[in-house]
């Protein structure tokens, strides 16, 4: 499913993020994203983008490319937000017109990228689907998005800005002694966290 536009806002009284996105075909999806889910998406997708770049480059080069791409997206969003660009509401609502609470989420690198190894082309990765995000919805239903790195970074930028606005702190992956990444996340509290 191709995403045309993203829109997200933090609702203080709900202590959740309302994530809306539409498709070129006019379908709109509305999801409630909790703090736990937001922090997981931020940490997991950032980790996976780095791992993807490390398949092509050395670890140092991958970190430099990652930092450059993040900065380029921030600058591009500043320019894009200078002109009025309203979110276009969808005309079809496959999940219903009311937002649905995301119960859980998983993120992974798409297998075709992991198996290609050195044949990967970093120049086309911005438009190539490289990460899969699976939203677990009530009743066991799933909504799967296969996203290119540019769209993952856009979602991360939006979620990170709202995370800061909400005072939710930062999330980091816990690394076990054997060097493997643990499946669980630990939240790193910021000193400016406010009590609700």
C-alpha positions as semicolon CSV with decimal commas, in nm:
position;residue;x (nm);y (nm);z (nm)
1;X;0,000;0,000;0,000
2;X;0,147;0,333;-0,104
3;X;0,111;0,625;0,137
4;X;0,030;0,964;-0,012
5;X;0,016;1,179;0,304
6;X;0,082;1,141;0,676
7;X;-0,076;1,336;0,959
8;X;-0,030;1,291;1,331
9;X;-0,123;1,484;1,642
10;X;-0,078;1,432;2,013
11;X;-0,401;1,446;2,212
12;X;-0,324;1,541;2,571
13;X;-0,647;1,412;2,725
14;X;-0,607;1,075;2,552
15;X;-0,227;1,068;2,607
16;X;-0,206;0,911;2,263
17;X;-0,107;1,001;1,912
18;X;-0,368;1,002;1,638
19;X;-0,189;0,881;1,325
20;X;-0,372;0,926;0,997
21;X;-0,245;0,839;0,652
22;X;-0,407;0,825;0,313
23;X;-0,333;0,647;-0,012
24;X;-0,336;0,772;-0,372
25;X;-0,665;0,581;-0,416
26;X;-0,841;0,792;-0,149
27;X;-0,837;0,538;0,136
28;X;-0,764;0,673;0,483
29;X;-0,647;0,482;0,789
30;X;-0,681;0,624;1,141
31;X;-0,487;0,470;1,429
32;X;-0,442;0,548;1,798
33;X;-0,074;0,506;1,884
34;X;0,020;0,469;2,250
35;X;0,342;0,576;2,414
36;X;0,476;0,218;2,423
37;X;0,400;0,161;2,054
38;X;0,546;0,500;1,952
39;X;0,870;0,443;2,139
40;X;0,902;0,094;1,993
41;X;0,849;0,216;1,635
42;X;1,109;0,488;1,684
43;X;1,373;0,258;1,830
44;X;1,309;-0,045;1,610
45;X;1,285;0,137;1,278
46;X;1,595;0,346;1,352
47;X;1,784;0,028;1,438
48;X;1,660;-0,146;1,121
49;X;1,751;0,148;0,896
50;X;2,104;0,137;1,039
51;X;2,124;-0,241;0,987
52;X;2,007;-0,198;0,628
53;X;2,280;0,060;0,560
54;X;2,538;-0,166;0,726
55;X;2,459;-0,433;0,464
56;X;2,597;-0,193;0,204
57;X;2,859;0,008;0,395
58;X;3,092;-0,013;0,690
59;X;2,939;0,068;1,029
60;X;3,101;0,414;1,038
61;X;2,985;0,502;0,688
62;X;2,635;0,372;0,763
63;X;2,611;0,600;1,069
64;X;2,729;0,900;0,865
65;X;2,477;0,829;0,586
66;X;2,202;0,780;0,844
67;X;2,280;1,114;1,011
68;X;2,294;1,289;0,673
69;X;1,959;1,144;0,560
70;X;1,794;1,246;0,889
71;X;1,922;1,601;0,856
72;X;1,815;1,620;0,491
73;X;1,463;1,512;0,587
74;X;1,443;1,772;0,865
75;X;1,552;2,045;0,624
76;X;1,310;1,925;0,354
77;X;1,024;1,922;0,606
78;X;1,101;2,281;0,707
79;X;1,077;2,388;0,343
80;X;0,762;2,182;0,282
81;X;0,595;2,320;0,595
82;X;0,667;2,679;0,492
83;X;0,388;2,659;0,233
84;X;0,036;2,558;0,339
85;X;-0,018;2,191;0,263
86;X;-0,341;2,064;0,410
87;X;-0,398;1,701;0,481
88;X;-0,658;1,562;0,241
89;X;-0,909;1,345;0,422
90;X;-0,987;1,013;0,257
91;X;-1,310;0,915;0,089
92;X;-1,290;0,549;0,190
93;X;-1,217;0,416;0,538
94;X;-1,122;0,045;0,517
95;X;-1,093;0,019;0,898
96;X;-1,385;0,253;0,971
97;X;-1,400;0,628;1,023
98;X;-1,317;0,608;1,396
99;X;-0,951;0,559;1,496
100;X;-0,850;0,207;1,601
101;X;-0,617;0,143;1,894
102;X;-0,294;-0,030;1,794
103;X;-0,247;-0,310;2,047
104;X;0,107;-0,404;1,947
105;X;0,356;-0,355;1,665
106;X;0,646;-0,538;1,506
107;X;0,908;-0,410;1,265
108;X;1,141;-0,606;1,040
109;X;1,367;-0,573;0,741
110;X;1,208;-0,715;0,429
111;X;1,374;-1,045;0,337
112;X;1,451;-0,958;-0,025
113;X;1,677;-0,678;0,099
114;X;1,854;-0,889;0,358
115;X;1,930;-1,167;0,108
116;X;2,068;-0,949;-0,170
117;X;2,377;-0,858;0,032
118;X;2,631;-0,655;-0,160
119;X;2,404;-0,611;-0,462
120;X;2,201;-0,351;-0,273
121;X;2,189;-0,007;-0,424
122;X;2,181;0,270;-0,164
123;X;2,075;0,525;-0,426
124;X;1,746;0,346;-0,490
125;X;1,677;0,257;-0,126
126;X;1,485;0,583;-0,073
127;X;1,207;0,452;-0,299
128;X;1,247;0,080;-0,240
129;X;1,039;-0,089;0,031
130;X;1,288;-0,205;0,294
131;X;1,099;-0,216;0,625
132;X;0,778;-0,390;0,721
133;X;0,569;-0,249;1,007
134;X;0,292;-0,473;1,135
135;X;0,025;-0,304;1,347
136;X;-0,169;-0,551;1,563
137;X;-0,529;-0,433;1,592
138;X;-0,807;-0,541;1,829
139;X;-0,946;-0,887;1,759
140;X;-0,613;-1,009;1,620
141;X;-0,635;-0,823;1,288
142;X;-0,313;-0,685;1,136
143;X;-0,236;-0,385;0,920
144;X;0,095;-0,432;0,740
145;X;0,289;-0,148;0,582
146;X;0,592;-0,206;0,364
147;X;0,781;0,121;0,355
148;X;1,078;0,280;0,185
149;X;1,344;0,444;0,401
150;X;1,218;0,794;0,317
151;X;0,868;0,712;0,445
152;X;1,007;0,541;0,757
153;X;1,214;0,852;0,829
154;X;0,908;1,076;0,776
155;X;0,705;0,868;1,023
156;X;0,994;0,876;1,269
157;X;1,030;1,253;1,237
158;X;0,659;1,300;1,307
159;X;0,654;1,054;1,600
160;X;0,971;1,200;1,749
161;X;0,834;1,555;1,743
162;X;0,513;1,438;1,911
163;X;0,708;1,226;2,162
164;X;0,897;1,537;2,267
165;X;0,576;1,741;2,284
166;X;0,419;1,473;2,506
167;X;0,726;1,450;2,731
168;X;0,743;1,073;2,682
169;X;1,120;1,037;2,710
170;X;1,337;0,838;2,471
171;X;1,350;0,471;2,389
172;X;1,662;0,266;2,338
173;X;1,727;-0,097;2,251
174;X;1,873;-0,302;2,530
175;X;2,185;-0,484;2,416
176;X;2,263;-0,811;2,587
177;X;2,616;-0,910;2,692
178;X;2,649;-1,139;2,389
179;X;2,602;-0,836;2,160
180;X;2,257;-0,939;2,038
181;X;1,976;-0,688;2,047
182;X;1,714;-0,772;2,305
183;X;1,352;-0,778;2,196
184;X;1,243;-0,553;2,477
185;X;1,291;-0,179;2,497
186;X;1,382;0,031;2,793
187;X;1,269;0,388;2,820
188;X;1,527;0,650;2,903
189;X;1,351;0,922;3,101
190;X;1,429;1,281;3,018
191;X;1,478;1,524;3,305
192;X;1,195;1,743;3,178
193;X;0,927;1,476;3,207
194;X;0,606;1,606;3,352
195;X;0,353;1,419;3,560
196;X;-0,004;1,407;3,435
